[in-house]
Amino acid sequence: MENCRIMKRRLLLVSNSTLHGGGYLQHCQQQIQDFFGKNVKRILFVPYALHDRDAYSKTARDKFKTLGYEVDSVHETPDPVDAVRKAEGIFIGGGNTFRLLKSLYDYKLVTEIRKRVLEDGIPYMGSSAGTNVSTISINTTNDMPIVYPPTFAAIGLVPFNINPHYLDADPNSKHMGETREQRIVQYHEEPDTPCVLGLREGSMLLVEGSKATLLGSTKARLFQRGKHTTEYEPDSDLSFLLTDAQ
């Protein structure tokens, strides 16, 4: 059964929805079309990461329409669980990761989304916070804990964590707070913590079954507990992240 689940898994995990100098999802629109393809006609959008769900769903709906897809927002449906059960594809947008995960648990969607993606093979796209919740946990989000979800455990579509918007330290900065790298190292000071893939803005991870490929225009940085960090160029094969015990 587990093998069958792995073979069906299809994910597009994007670091950020807007890249400097471009519009909403403009930098990854070709990858979106390649990912959802022509068989998917309607995409279920999850806007829970932002407070104004109506405005957020309009932004997503307008963009996806230009790409040839209709969008239904889960917050507009009378039964969110049923909407997930009927979805052809899912897109979870960015915002505050804690607010997003709490809402997913409040509406009892975590298990349902996991089942639809891993057992039924429907495509899942996440951006920023939507990428965070696809992983083991939201422990490596950049967001403030403005609300308190029942657990930091997330949907678990991949066996590692991601840090979206990964930012390199600026050697000329006078800022004295921790760098992103230092914060992830602190996470790995705790026992039994999985590896963390730092996705810089402009990068995304495509997962198809047991294959994972880094897409986009920027490199990614991999953090593994007790090991040196590693840089990966776009188009790198990162399938080992899906199979290795981290």
C-alpha positions as CSV (number, residue, x, y, z in Angstrom):
1,M,0.0,0.0,0.0
2,E,2.8,2.4,0.9
3,N,4.5,1.8,-2.4
4,C,1.3,2.4,-4.2
5,R,0.9,5.8,-2.4
6,I,4.4,6.8,-3.3
7,M,3.9,6.1,-7.0
8,K,0.8,8.3,-7.1
9,R,2.2,11.3,-5.3
10,R,2.4,14.5,-7.4
11,L,3.5,17.7,-5.8
12,L,4.6,21.2,-6.9
13,L,6.1,22.9,-3.9
14,V,6.9,26.6,-4.6
15,S,9.0,28.8,-2.4
16,N,7.1,32.1,-3.1
17,S,4.1,33.2,-5.1
18,T,5.5,36.5,-6.2
19,L,9.1,37.1,-7.4
20,H,10.6,40.6,-7.3
21,G,9.7,42.4,-10.6
22,G,6.8,40.0,-11.5
23,G,3.2,39.4,-10.8
24,Y,1.3,36.8,-8.8
25,L,2.6,33.3,-9.7
26,Q,4.2,34.8,-12.9
27,H,7.6,33.2,-12.3
28,C,6.2,29.7,-12.1
29,Q,3.2,29.8,-14.5
30,Q,4.8,27.5,-17.0
31,Q,5.5,24.9,-14.3
32,I,1.9,25.2,-13.1
33,Q,0.5,24.5,-16.5
34,D,3.0,21.6,-17.0
35,F,2.0,20.3,-13.5
36,F,-1.8,20.4,-13.7
37,G,-1.8,19.6,-17.4
38,K,-4.9,19.4,-19.6
39,N,-6.9,16.8,-17.7
40,V,-7.5,19.0,-14.6
41,K,-10.1,21.6,-15.3
42,R,-11.0,22.9,-11.9
43,I,-8.6,23.5,-8.9
44,L,-9.7,23.7,-5.3
45,F,-8.0,26.7,-3.7
46,V,-7.3,26.9,0.0
47,P,-7.1,30.6,1.2
48,Y,-6.9,30.0,4.9
49,A,-3.4,31.5,5.3
50,L,-4.7,35.0,4.8
51,H,-7.4,36.8,6.8
52,D,-9.3,38.2,3.7
53,R,-10.3,34.9,2.1
54,D,-12.6,36.5,-0.5
55,A,-9.9,38.8,-1.9
56,Y,-7.3,36.0,-1.8
57,S,-9.5,33.6,-3.7
58,K,-10.3,36.3,-6.3
59,T,-6.5,36.8,-6.9
60,A,-6.0,33.1,-7.3
61,R,-9.1,32.7,-9.5
62,D,-8.1,35.5,-11.8
63,K,-4.6,34.2,-12.3
64,F,-5.6,30.5,-12.9
65,K,-8.2,31.6,-15.4
66,T,-5.4,33.1,-17.5
67,L,-3.7,29.7,-17.4
68,G,-6.9,27.8,-18.4
69,Y,-8.2,26.6,-15.1
70,E,-11.4,27.3,-13.1
71,V,-10.9,27.8,-9.3
72,D,-13.3,26.8,-6.5
73,S,-12.3,28.2,-3.1
74,V,-12.8,25.8,-0.2
75,H,-14.0,28.6,2.0
76,E,-17.0,29.2,-0.3
77,T,-18.2,25.6,0.0
78,P,-20.8,24.5,2.6
79,D,-18.8,21.3,3.3
80,P,-15.0,21.7,3.0
81,V,-14.3,17.9,3.5
82,D,-16.7,17.1,0.7
83,A,-15.0,19.7,-1.5
84,V,-11.6,18.0,-0.9
85,R,-13.1,14.6,-1.7
86,K,-14.4,15.9,-5.1
87,A,-11.3,18.0,-6.0
88,E,-9.4,17.4,-9.2
89,G,-6.4,19.3,-7.9
90,I,-5.5,21.3,-4.8
91,F,-3.6,24.6,-4.5
92,I,-2.8,25.9,-1.0
93,G,-1.6,29.5,-1.0
94,G,0.8,31.4,1.2
95,G,0.4,33.7,4.2
96,N,0.7,32.8,7.8
97,T,1.5,29.1,8.3
98,F,0.1,28.9,11.8
99,R,-3.2,30.3,10.8
100,L,-3.3,28.0,7.8
101,L,-2.5,24.8,9.7
102,K,-5.0,25.7,12.5
103,S,-7.7,26.1,9.9
104,L,-6.8,22.9,8.2
105,Y,-7.3,21.1,11.5
106,D,-10.4,23.1,12.4
107,Y,-12.1,22.0,9.2
108,K,-10.7,18.4,9.5
109,L,-8.9,18.6,6.2
110,V,-5.4,17.4,7.1
111,T,-6.2,13.7,6.8
112,E,-8.5,14.2,3.9
113,I,-5.9,16.1,1.8
114,R,-3.3,13.5,2.7
115,K,-5.6,10.7,1.5
116,R,-6.6,12.4,-1.7
117,V,-3.0,13.2,-2.7
118,L,-1.3,10.0,-1.6
119,E,-4.0,7.4,-2.3
120,D,-6.0,9.0,-5.1
121,G,-3.1,10.8,-6.8
122,I,-4.6,14.2,-7.3
123,P,-2.0,16.9,-7.9
124,Y,-1.1,19.2,-4.9
125,M,0.5,22.6,-5.3
126,G,1.7,24.7,-2.4
127,S,3.2,28.1,-2.2
128,S,5.2,29.4,0.8
129,A,2.9,28.5,3.8
130,G,1.1,26.0,1.5
131,T,4.5,24.4,0.9
132,N,5.3,24.4,4.6
133,V,2.1,22.4,5.5
134,S,2.8,19.8,2.9
135,T,5.9,18.6,4.9
136,I,6.3,16.7,8.1
137,S,5.9,19.8,10.3
138,I,5.7,23.6,10.3
139,N,8.7,23.9,12.7
140,T,10.8,25.5,10.0
141,T,8.4,28.2,8.9
142,N,9.5,31.9,9.0
143,D,6.1,33.1,10.4
144,M,5.0,34.4,13.7
145,P,2.7,32.1,15.8
146,I,-0.3,34.4,15.7
147,V,-2.6,31.5,16.5
148,Y,-2.0,28.1,18.1
149,P,-2.8,25.0,16.0
150,P,-3.4,21.8,17.9
151,T,0.0,20.5,16.7
152,F,2.9,21.5,14.5
153,A,2.6,18.2,12.7
154,A,1.5,18.9,9.1
155,I,0.1,17.0,6.2
156,G,3.2,14.9,5.7
157,L,3.3,14.5,1.9
158,V,7.1,14.3,2.0
159,P,9.4,12.9,4.7
160,F,11.4,16.2,5.4
161,N,10.8,19.9,6.1
162,I,11.1,22.9,3.9
163,N,12.1,26.5,4.6
164,P,10.5,28.7,2.0
165,H,11.9,32.1,1.1
166,Y,15.3,30.9,2.3
167,L,17.5,33.9,2.7
168,D,21.3,34.0,2.7
169,A,23.1,36.1,5.3
170,D,24.1,39.5,4.0
171,P,27.8,40.0,5.1
172,N,27.3,43.8,4.9
173,S,24.2,43.9,7.1
174,K,24.4,45.5,10.6
175,H,21.4,43.3,11.7
176,M,22.4,41.4,14.8
177,G,19.6,38.8,14.9
178,E,20.1,35.2,13.9
179,T,20.5,34.4,10.3
180,R,18.1,31.9,8.7
181,E,20.9,29.3,8.6
182,Q,21.5,29.8,12.4
183,R,17.8,29.2,13.1
184,I,17.7,26.0,11.1
185,V,20.9,24.8,12.8
186,Q,19.1,25.5,16.2
187,Y,16.2,23.3,15.0
188,H,18.7,20.5,14.3
189,E,20.1,20.8,17.8
190,E,16.9,19.0,18.8
191,P,16.9,15.2,18.5
192,D,15.2,13.3,15.7
193,T,14.7,16.3,13.5
194,P,14.4,15.7,9.7
195,C,16.5,17.4,7.1
196,V,15.4,20.9,5.9
197,L,15.4,22.0,2.3
198,G,15.9,25.8,2.1
199,L,14.1,27.0,-1.0
200,R,15.3,30.4,-2.1
201,E,12.7,32.7,-3.8
202,G,12.4,31.6,-7.4
203,S,12.8,27.9,-6.7
204,M,10.4,25.0,-6.4
205,L,10.4,21.3,-5.9
206,L,8.5,19.0,-8.3
207,V,7.7,15.6,-6.8
208,E,6.4,12.8,-9.1
209,G,6.1,9.5,-7.3
210,S,9.6,8.7,-5.9
211,K,11.3,11.3,-8.0
212,A,12.1,14.9,-6.8
213,T,13.5,17.6,-9.0
214,L,14.5,21.2,-8.2
215,L,13.0,23.6,-10.6
216,G,13.2,27.4,-11.0
217,S,15.9,30.0,-11.3
218,T,17.7,29.8,-7.9
219,K,19.7,27.2,-6.0
220,A,18.5,25.4,-2.9
221,R,20.4,24.7,0.4
222,L,20.0,21.4,2.2
223,F,20.4,21.2,6.0
224,Q,20.9,17.7,7.6
225,R,21.4,17.2,11.3
226,G,25.0,16.6,12.1
227,K,26.2,17.1,8.5
228,H,27.6,20.0,6.4
229,T,25.1,21.9,4.4
230,T,24.9,21.3,0.6
231,E,24.0,23.6,-2.3
232,Y,21.9,22.3,-5.2
233,E,21.6,23.9,-8.7
234,P,18.3,24.1,-10.6
235,D,17.4,20.8,-12.3
236,S,19.1,18.8,-9.6
237,D,17.7,15.4,-8.8
238,L,16.7,15.4,-5.1
239,S,15.0,12.0,-5.1
240,F,17.2,10.8,-2.3
241,L,15.2,13.1,0.1
242,L,12.2,10.9,-0.5
243,T,13.8,7.6,0.2
244,D,16.7,8.2,2.7
245,A,16.0,7.9,6.4
246,Q,16.9,11.4,7.5
